[in-house]
């Protein structure tokens, strides 16, 4: 059963950063659906448009060209169509999408450290030989930096929602974070839950925050409404990002914030393009549930983010390196 779009608008509120009630709206969203539209974020339109154009140009390249930066065996670069299966229990094939992993440029010592499987050097095509993507690296890096800025602004509002100090989370993201940008192309393939075919299978995100930008007006994102046992369509909006809480912040909040299952279902008539930004802390960050009330007890074990993420990747991919 598909919930009408009017229900989606109620279920996914808009947090307008230009309004005084932004913190209150965000608080309600985090405690209910865990999803919200983010408007008036301050990101320059030119940064978004440049990223949009270059992302689509990259995916228009032949696979043999994209394979020059194949992510096989690494945590950076291009992942092929159907390389990922987000809902292995219900899928008959890999998800009908391809993507690129772009992360923070890591120091040499990190490449041989505890989380070497999660870090690496970014992989870029030679733009001098591929005229259609000239400026791709610059466009992605500018957008990446803009998303880090949004994430840091949201951390202050999230801290307020949890009744902790405004800068409570800052030290976990600075000076070193492990945010990942992932441009995505969904093939023009019809999704069918009964047949086990998905553009992206049902899952909740692993980490802190996901900041999503849909690059066209093609629908597909759906979130699960547990109360009504139904999937709610989240229409794309060119004037806003879609932001959601991940499992890490749910456990960090001791279950007070909501990490919600979602999926992507495509109609099959056209491709769909989006860019996801995974706003993640340092891999060495020790995450302990925030217990603020006298009669509250921790519902989750204290974990180190890198250990947690390696375990989650192992559930999704054939190898534990996220390739």
DARAUR-V364665 format. One record per run of one state. SS is the DSSP state (helix for helix, strand for strand, loop for the rest). FROM is the first residue (numbers start at 1). TO is the last residue. If there is no record, write none. Layout:
# DARAUR-V364665
ss->SS from->FROM to->TO
ss->SS from->FROM to->TO
This chain:
# DARAUR-V364665
ss->loop from->1 to->1
ss->strand from->2 to->3
ss->loop from->4 to->4
ss->helix from->5 to->11
ss->loop from->12 to->12
ss->strand from->13 to->16
ss->loop from->17 to->21
ss->helix from->22 to->31
ss->loop from->32 to->34
ss->strand from->35 to->39
ss->loop from->40 to->44
ss->helix from->45 to->59
ss->loop from->60 to->62
ss->helix from->63 to->69
ss->strand from->70 to->70
ss->loop from->71 to->76
ss->strand from->77 to->79
ss->loop from->80 to->96
ss->strand from->97 to->103
ss->loop from->104 to->107
ss->helix from->108 to->112
ss->loop from->113 to->115
ss->helix from->116 to->118
ss->loop from->119 to->130
ss->helix from->131 to->133
ss->loop from->134 to->135
ss->helix from->136 to->161
ss->loop from->162 to->169
ss->helix from->170 to->173
ss->loop from->174 to->179
ss->strand from->180 to->186
ss->loop from->187 to->191
ss->strand from->192 to->192
ss->helix from->193 to->195
ss->loop from->196 to->196
ss->strand from->197 to->197
ss->loop from->198 to->199
ss->strand from->200 to->203
ss->loop from->204 to->208
ss->strand from->209 to->214
ss->loop from->215 to->220
ss->strand from->221 to->225
ss->loop from->226 to->229
ss->strand from->230 to->233
ss->loop from->234 to->240
ss->strand from->241 to->245
ss->loop from->246 to->246
ss->helix from->247 to->252
ss->loop from->253 to->261
ss->strand from->262 to->264
ss->loop from->265 to->271
ss->strand from->272 to->279
ss->loop from->280 to->285
ss->strand from->286 to->287
ss->loop from->288 to->302
ss->strand from->303 to->304
ss->helix from->305 to->316
ss->loop from->317 to->323
